[in-house]
Amino acid sequence: MDVTTRRAWDDTQSSFECCGIVEGRRDWAHVIEFNRIPASCCSLSESLCQAEVTECQGRLGGIENATCVESTTQIYIKGCGERLESALSDNYLLLASIGLLLALLQVGGLLSALLIGSRVANGRENEA
């Protein structure tokens, strides 16, 4: 996994307090070596998690690429898909309102363009 993708997943898992996509920490079994998960799945405070991760990071090297052993109890259980779905459903009214506002702005811009185009065309007709 490249560094950019890894950082994006780390940010997502830390922000939403989740691990993996659907099956939680088991989703990482196909990506990282068996029985290991990203450090961002760790539910301890950052300094404690880093200390624990330093102990279990194995041969990946560097805290940025660290992983925790899956058997630890200090990891997020829910998948990020479930957390994201929950966040979207909690904020659907806000998202719908923003979408409606943007649609109205687009219609207003279209009407303004039509009005300006009509006035320009009428001005040219009056000159001729």
PyMOL commands that set and color helices and strands:
alter all, ss='L'
color gray80, all
select helices_A, chain A and resi 3-16+24-30+39-41+46-56+58-60+63-65+80-90+92-127
alter helices_A, ss='H'
color red, helices_A
select strands_A, chain A and resi 36-38+67-69
alter strands_A, ss='S'
color yellow, strands_A
deselect
rebuild
show_as cartoon
